Amino acid sequence: MNYRDFLYGDWELPDYIEALVHTKEMMRLRNISQDVLPHFLLPCAIPNRFQHSMGVCHAANLVMAHNPCLGEYEKRLLLISALLHDAGNTPFSHVGERYLRTLNGCDGESFLGAILQGSESEKIIQENGLTVDEVVQCVTGNMKPLSDVLNGSLDIDNCDNVARYHYAATLGSAVEPSVFEIVTSFRFINNRWWLMPEQCLLDVDRWIHARNRVYTYIYTSLNVRSMLHRALQFAFEVGQLKLDFFLLDDSKAFEHLLTKCNPLTQRIARLLERWNFYEEACLVVQKDPSPLVISLSDNWQARARFADRIAKECNLPQVAVCVYAGKGREKRAITVPFVGIDPPFKEKTDKDHSAYRLGVYVDPQYAQKDNLTHIIKELCENT
């Protein structure tokens, strides 16, 4: 099977990868967005998790081609793990993960094991001399050192994710980062992954800047993301998000929120469907986050209580307020070593300098209420 990728061009899939591509576990990823927002809530054509997974698998193949010291077992394990690394994603990806984690302690990567057990994919995995547990361990970064190239500080997953989103959203700079140049620079030396700087240094620097642009763009739609969070929260709290919900794709999960959940969830889902998004009432950005911002970032239940408190203080309906809080992901510490040098951007990347954000968003019909913004700012800044 020949697969054409807009980042890499044509790729002839190995037979065992083609067999996995046709499974329902991979088909589901065609309708899960690479963003946390489903495609119908995005202003541009962001790729889906299937396309991204194919890209990561291709990147794994390129890595193995440049590391003949690794054998057939390592190659099959890395390619299969790369292809399936997002198959455990919930609908709405990292937004949905928070509720799955509260329900059963799993995130998207560790949920992968439950999805693969007894599946079509498990049979193909076993036919290739592997187990589901080995694949999950590789995906979650627990089969070191091999898994570091898939789950590390600068890995083939992150390389493809940033470059694919950056290209599709046309966030562009004059030159896109070349994933090909980065992934073909990985070398497995002395039981550790290294990068060859003469080949990839410029493209790693471009990738760092592209990542910053991607997340800066993502943070322009925090109101929409917060609405989706709030809709899920109301449904979860009354037991309307069972385990089966997390096996759905984006479209089926949104239909569940829209037609099978409580009135508060349905109201927000209808507003989202019509692109009638909440308006920003307050946005606080902090390099040195306050205890409030840290507590809200770490706990969705705390964010829900804070949104309820704002609604009460402002005499608004509970459903009219949603809150975002989180640490930015536009900066990332890169710890993978470069052969022979410290890269010139090392000081920018050896620490995570990302800011925290606390945003409050209000139903448009209440956004012009007297003193609303002042009250909310006081709550956000002085609590």
C-alpha positions as CSV (number, residue, x, y, z in Angstrom):
1,M,0.0,0.0,0.0
2,N,1.3,3.4,-1.0
3,Y,0.5,6.3,1.3
4,R,0.9,9.9,0.3
5,D,1.7,12.3,3.1
6,F,1.7,16.1,2.6
7,L,4.8,16.4,4.8
8,Y,6.8,13.4,3.6
9,G,5.5,12.5,0.1
10,D,4.9,8.9,-0.9
11,W,5.7,5.9,1.4
12,E,5.3,2.2,0.7
13,L,3.9,0.7,3.9
14,P,5.3,-2.5,5.3
15,D,2.6,-5.3,5.2
16,Y,2.2,-5.4,9.0
17,I,1.7,-1.6,9.1
18,E,-0.9,-1.8,6.3
19,A,-2.8,-4.5,8.2
20,L,-3.0,-2.2,11.2
21,V,-4.1,0.8,9.1
22,H,-7.2,-1.1,8.2
23,T,-8.3,-1.9,11.8
24,K,-11.2,-0.1,13.5
25,E,-8.8,1.2,16.1
26,M,-7.0,3.2,13.4
27,M,-10.2,4.1,11.5
28,R,-11.5,5.8,14.6
29,L,-8.6,8.2,14.6
30,R,-9.8,9.6,11.2
31,N,-12.5,11.5,13.1
32,I,-10.4,12.6,16.1
33,S,-8.8,16.0,15.6
34,Q,-5.1,16.6,16.1
35,D,-6.4,19.6,18.0
36,V,-8.5,19.1,21.2
37,L,-11.4,20.8,19.3
38,P,-13.2,18.7,16.8
39,H,-12.8,19.8,13.1
40,F,-16.2,21.5,13.0
41,L,-15.2,24.0,15.7
42,L,-11.9,24.9,14.1
43,P,-11.5,27.8,11.6
44,C,-9.0,25.9,9.5
45,A,-8.4,22.4,8.3
46,I,-6.3,20.9,11.1
47,P,-5.3,17.3,10.4
48,N,-6.7,14.3,12.2
49,R,-5.0,11.8,14.5
50,F,-4.9,9.2,11.8
51,Q,-2.8,11.5,9.5
52,H,-0.5,12.4,12.4
53,S,-0.1,8.7,13.4
54,M,0.8,7.8,9.9
55,G,3.4,10.6,9.9
56,V,4.9,9.5,13.2
57,C,5.1,5.9,11.9
58,H,6.8,7.2,8.7
59,A,9.3,9.1,10.9
60,A,10.0,5.9,12.9
61,N,10.7,4.1,9.6
62,L,13.2,6.9,8.6
63,V,14.9,6.7,12.0
64,M,15.3,2.9,11.7
65,A,16.7,3.2,8.2
66,H,19.5,5.4,9.6
67,N,20.2,3.1,12.6
68,P,21.1,-0.4,11.2
69,C,22.5,-1.3,14.6
70,L,18.9,-1.8,15.7
71,G,17.4,-5.1,14.7
72,E,14.1,-6.3,13.3
73,Y,12.5,-6.6,16.7
74,E,13.2,-3.0,17.6
75,K,12.1,-1.9,14.1
76,R,8.7,-3.6,14.4
77,L,8.2,-2.5,17.9
78,L,9.0,1.2,17.1
79,L,6.9,1.3,13.9
80,I,3.9,-0.3,15.5
81,S,4.1,1.8,18.6
82,A,4.5,4.9,16.5
83,L,1.4,4.1,14.4
84,L,-0.7,3.2,17.4
85,H,0.6,5.9,19.9
86,D,-2.6,8.0,19.6
87,A,-5.1,5.0,19.4
88,G,-5.9,5.5,23.1
89,N,-6.9,9.1,22.6
90,T,-10.3,10.0,24.0
91,P,-12.7,12.2,22.0
92,F,-11.5,15.8,22.2
93,S,-8.1,14.4,23.1
94,H,-6.5,16.1,26.1
95,V,-9.8,17.8,27.1
96,G,-11.5,14.4,27.4
97,E,-8.5,12.8,29.1
98,R,-9.0,14.7,32.3
99,Y,-12.4,13.1,32.8
100,L,-11.2,9.6,31.8
101,R,-8.4,10.0,34.4
102,T,-10.9,10.9,37.1
103,L,-13.1,7.9,36.1
104,N,-10.5,5.2,35.9
105,G,-7.0,6.6,36.4
106,C,-6.0,6.4,32.7
107,D,-4.8,9.0,30.2
108,G,-4.8,8.6,26.5
109,E,-1.5,6.8,26.3
110,S,-2.2,4.3,29.2
111,F,-5.8,3.9,27.9
112,L,-4.3,2.4,24.8
113,G,-3.8,-1.0,26.5
114,A,-7.5,-1.3,27.3
115,I,-8.4,-0.4,23.7
116,L,-6.0,-2.9,22.2
117,Q,-6.8,-5.8,24.4
118,G,-8.9,-8.3,22.4
119,S,-8.9,-6.1,19.3
120,E,-8.0,-6.7,15.6
121,S,-4.8,-4.8,16.3
122,E,-3.7,-7.1,19.1
123,K,-3.9,-10.1,16.8
124,I,-1.6,-8.3,14.3
125,I,0.7,-7.2,17.1
126,Q,1.0,-10.8,18.3
127,E,1.6,-12.1,14.7
128,N,4.7,-9.9,14.7
129,G,6.2,-11.4,17.8
130,L,5.1,-8.5,20.1
131,T,2.6,-8.0,22.9
132,V,0.2,-5.2,23.7
133,D,2.1,-4.5,26.9
134,E,5.4,-4.0,25.0
135,V,3.6,-1.5,22.6
136,V,2.1,0.4,25.5
137,Q,5.4,0.5,27.4
138,C,7.1,1.9,24.3
139,V,4.3,4.5,23.7
140,T,4.4,5.6,27.3
141,G,8.2,6.0,27.3
142,N,8.8,3.1,29.7
143,M,10.9,0.9,27.3
144,K,14.1,3.0,27.5
145,P,16.3,3.7,25.8
146,L,14.5,2.8,22.6
147,S,11.2,4.5,23.5
148,D,13.0,7.9,24.1
149,V,12.8,8.6,20.3
150,L,9.0,8.3,20.5
151,N,8.4,9.8,23.9
152,G,11.1,12.2,24.9
153,S,11.9,15.9,25.0
154,L,12.4,16.2,21.2
155,D,10.9,13.1,19.7
156,I,9.3,11.9,16.4
157,D,5.8,12.4,17.8
158,N,6.4,16.1,18.8
159,C,8.4,16.7,15.6
160,D,5.5,15.6,13.4
161,N,2.8,17.1,15.6
162,V,4.2,20.7,15.5
163,A,5.3,20.6,11.9
164,R,1.9,19.2,10.7
165,Y,-0.2,21.6,12.7
166,H,2.0,24.5,11.7
167,Y,1.8,23.7,8.0
168,A,-1.9,23.0,8.0
169,A,-2.8,26.1,9.9
170,T,-0.6,28.2,7.6
171,L,1.0,29.9,10.5
172,G,4.1,30.1,8.4
173,S,7.4,31.5,8.4
174,A,9.5,31.8,5.2
175,V,10.8,28.3,5.8
176,E,8.9,25.4,7.5
177,P,11.0,23.1,9.8
178,S,12.0,19.9,8.0
179,V,10.9,16.9,10.0
180,F,12.8,14.8,7.6
181,E,16.1,16.5,8.5
182,I,15.4,16.2,12.2
183,V,14.3,12.5,12.3
184,T,17.0,11.3,10.0
185,S,19.5,12.9,12.4
186,F,18.7,10.6,15.3
187,R,21.6,8.1,16.0
188,F,21.5,5.3,18.6
189,I,25.0,5.5,20.1
190,N,26.2,3.9,23.4
191,N,22.7,2.9,24.3
192,R,21.3,6.4,23.9
193,W,19.7,8.6,21.3
194,W,21.8,11.5,19.9
195,L,21.2,14.1,17.2
196,M,23.8,14.9,14.5
197,P,24.0,18.7,14.6
198,E,25.5,19.3,11.1
199,Q,22.3,17.9,9.5
200,C,19.5,19.2,11.8
201,L,20.6,22.2,13.9
202,L,18.9,24.8,11.7
203,D,15.7,22.7,11.5
204,V,15.5,22.1,15.3
205,D,15.7,25.9,15.8
206,R,12.9,26.3,13.2
207,W,10.9,23.7,15.0
208,I,11.3,25.5,18.3
209,H,9.9,28.7,16.7
210,A,7.1,26.8,15.0
211,R,6.1,25.2,18.3
212,N,5.8,28.7,19.8
213,R,3.6,29.9,16.9
214,V,1.4,26.8,17.1
215,Y,0.6,27.2,20.8
216,T,0.3,30.9,20.5
217,Y,-2.4,30.3,17.9
218,I,-4.1,27.6,20.0
219,Y,-4.4,30.0,22.9
220,T,-6.5,32.4,20.8
221,S,-9.4,30.0,21.2
222,L,-9.3,29.3,25.0
223,N,-13.0,30.5,25.2
224,V,-14.1,27.6,22.9
225,R,-11.9,25.0,24.7
226,S,-13.3,26.2,28.0
227,M,-16.9,25.8,26.8
228,L,-16.2,22.3,25.8
229,H,-14.6,21.6,29.2
230,R,-17.6,23.0,30.9
231,A,-20.1,20.9,28.9
232,L,-18.1,17.8,29.7
233,Q,-17.9,18.7,33.4
234,F,-21.7,19.1,33.7
235,A,-22.2,15.7,32.0
236,F,-19.5,13.9,34.0
237,E,-20.9,15.2,37.4
238,V,-24.3,13.6,36.8
239,G,-22.8,10.3,35.5
240,Q,-23.5,10.8,31.8
241,L,-19.9,10.1,30.7
242,K,-19.5,6.3,31.1
243,L,-16.4,4.4,29.9
244,D,-18.1,3.8,26.5
245,F,-18.1,7.5,25.9
246,F,-14.3,7.6,25.8
247,L,-14.3,5.0,23.0
248,L,-16.2,7.3,20.6
249,D,-14.8,9.7,18.0
250,D,-15.2,13.5,18.1
251,S,-18.4,13.6,16.1
252,K,-20.2,10.8,18.0
253,A,-19.1,12.2,21.3
254,F,-20.4,15.7,20.4
255,E,-23.7,14.2,19.3
256,H,-23.9,12.5,22.8
257,L,-23.4,15.9,24.5
258,L,-25.9,17.5,22.2
259,T,-28.7,15.0,22.5
260,K,-28.3,12.7,25.4
261,C,-27.0,14.8,28.3
262,N,-28.4,17.2,30.9
263,P,-29.8,20.7,29.9
264,L,-26.7,22.6,30.9
265,T,-24.4,20.4,28.7
266,Q,-26.9,20.6,25.9
267,R,-27.1,24.4,26.1
268,I,-23.3,24.8,25.8
269,A,-23.2,22.2,23.0
270,R,-25.8,24.0,21.0
271,L,-23.9,27.3,21.4
272,L,-20.7,25.6,20.2
273,E,-22.5,24.0,17.3
274,R,-23.7,27.4,16.1
275,W,-20.3,29.1,16.8
276,N,-21.9,31.3,19.4
277,F,-18.9,31.4,21.6
278,Y,-18.5,32.9,25.1
279,E,-16.7,36.2,25.4
280,E,-13.5,36.9,27.3
281,A,-14.2,38.7,30.6
282,C,-10.7,38.4,32.1
283,L,-7.4,36.9,31.1
284,V,-4.5,36.8,33.6
285,V,-1.0,35.7,32.3
286,Q,1.6,34.9,34.9
287,K,5.3,33.8,34.6
288,D,5.3,33.3,38.4
289,P,1.9,31.8,39.0
290,S,-0.1,32.5,42.1
291,P,-1.3,29.6,44.3
292,L,-4.8,30.1,42.9
293,V,-3.6,29.8,39.3
294,I,-1.6,26.7,40.1
295,S,-4.4,25.0,42.0
296,L,-6.9,25.7,39.2
297,S,-4.4,24.5,36.5
298,D,-3.9,21.2,38.3
299,N,-7.6,20.3,39.1
300,W,-10.6,20.5,36.8
301,Q,-12.9,20.2,39.8
302,A,-11.3,23.3,41.3
303,R,-11.9,25.2,38.0
304,A,-15.5,24.1,38.1
305,R,-16.0,25.4,41.6
306,F,-14.3,28.7,40.7
307,A,-16.6,29.2,37.7
308,D,-19.6,28.5,40.0
309,R,-18.3,31.0,42.5
310,I,-17.9,33.7,39.8
311,A,-21.4,33.0,38.5
312,K,-22.8,33.4,42.0
313,E,-20.8,36.6,42.8
314,C,-21.9,38.1,39.5
315,N,-25.5,36.9,39.8
316,L,-25.3,34.9,36.6
317,P,-26.6,31.4,35.7
318,Q,-24.1,28.6,36.5
319,V,-24.0,27.7,32.8
320,A,-23.1,31.2,31.7
321,V,-19.5,31.1,33.0
322,C,-16.5,28.9,32.2
323,V,-12.9,29.1,33.3
324,Y,-9.6,28.1,31.7
325,A,-6.4,27.6,33.7
326,G,-3.2,26.0,32.6
327,K,0.5,26.1,32.0
328,G,1.5,27.1,28.5
329,R,3.1,24.6,26.2
330,E,4.7,26.9,23.8
331,K,8.1,26.4,25.4
332,R,9.7,23.0,25.9
333,A,12.9,21.9,27.5
334,I,15.0,19.9,25.0
335,T,17.3,17.4,26.7
336,V,18.3,15.1,23.8
337,P,22.1,15.6,23.3
338,F,23.8,16.7,20.2
339,V,26.9,14.9,19.1
340,G,30.0,17.1,19.9
341,I,28.3,20.4,20.8
342,D,25.9,22.3,22.9
343,P,23.4,23.8,20.5
344,P,23.3,27.6,20.3
345,F,19.6,27.6,21.5
346,K,20.4,25.5,24.6
347,E,19.8,28.4,27.0
348,K,16.4,28.9,25.5
349,T,15.4,25.2,25.9
350,D,17.2,23.8,28.9
351,K,14.4,25.2,31.1
352,D,10.7,25.5,30.7
353,H,9.8,29.2,30.7
354,S,6.1,28.9,29.7
355,A,3.6,31.2,31.3
356,Y,0.4,30.2,33.1
357,R,-3.0,31.6,31.9
358,L,-6.2,32.1,33.8
359,G,-9.2,33.0,31.7
360,V,-12.8,33.6,32.4
361,Y,-15.4,33.5,29.7
362,V,-19.1,34.5,29.8
363,D,-22.1,33.8,27.7
364,P,-22.5,36.8,25.2
365,Q,-26.0,37.7,26.5
366,Y,-24.5,38.6,29.9
367,A,-21.1,39.9,28.8
368,Q,-22.2,43.6,28.9
369,K,-23.6,43.4,32.4
370,D,-22.6,46.4,34.6
371,N,-19.3,45.9,36.6
372,L,-19.0,42.3,35.4
373,T,-15.5,42.5,34.2
374,H,-14.4,44.5,37.3
375,I,-15.8,41.8,39.7
376,I,-14.3,39.0,37.7
377,K,-10.8,40.6,37.6
378,E,-10.9,41.2,41.3
379,L,-11.8,37.5,42.0
380,C,-9.0,36.4,39.6
381,E,-6.3,38.7,40.9
382,N,-7.1,38.9,44.6
383,T,-8.3,35.5,45.6
